[in-house]
């Protein structure tokens, strides 16, 4: 059931599961963490009640047993163990949300949902639903944002790690969940005007105090030791 246009993958370390969106099938697939070869998913979210429309990005909140799916200008929230044609338990959508959702991350410690899109980071309460204004918006010339397709949050420190496509090239920047408005990154990796070319993947390795970046333009995976953020 896998397809070549899957642009996201998330791993649930608590339950040892891998979750991916499937655009062709308008579905969310969950596999065992140890899946190997031609193994079917253990759960599939799919059907008219799901409201899934070209699901491209998602994020798992294993602490609260939820899956957050970005579908156009909406964030759909499903129970982690949802199966079949099920409706989302919450939908964040409407003009006041200002959503153009490219990526999302959940901070279960501070109970926040951070959504990247339209040149901004929008921070909501985790359980917000409907047409709700973000509690804060990080955006403006000093942020360097033109695109923000990669995002992670490190809850112990309240930090947001973002893959930035900016006017001066591509790089990774670090912001705080307390930031609001036109705020520059506290730290940057690989730029601006640095070596990174086409960011395609971003992962955190807290155990080794490292940030791992994949770059299509460099055809490389780069690991940076970054103890300041851990």
Buried (B, 14 or more C-beta within 10 A) or exposed (E): EEEEEBBBEBBBEEBEBBBBBBBEBBBBBBBBEEBEEEEEBBBBBBBEEBBBBEBBBBBBBBEBBBBBBBBBBBBBBBBBEBBEEBEBEBBBBBEEBBBBBBBBBBBBBBEBBBBBBBBBBBBBEBBBBEEBBBBBBBBBEEBBBEBBBBBBBBBEBBBBBBBBBBEEBBBBBBBBBEBBEEBEBBBBBBBBEBBBBEBBEBBBBEEEBBBBBBBEEBEEEBEEEBEEBB
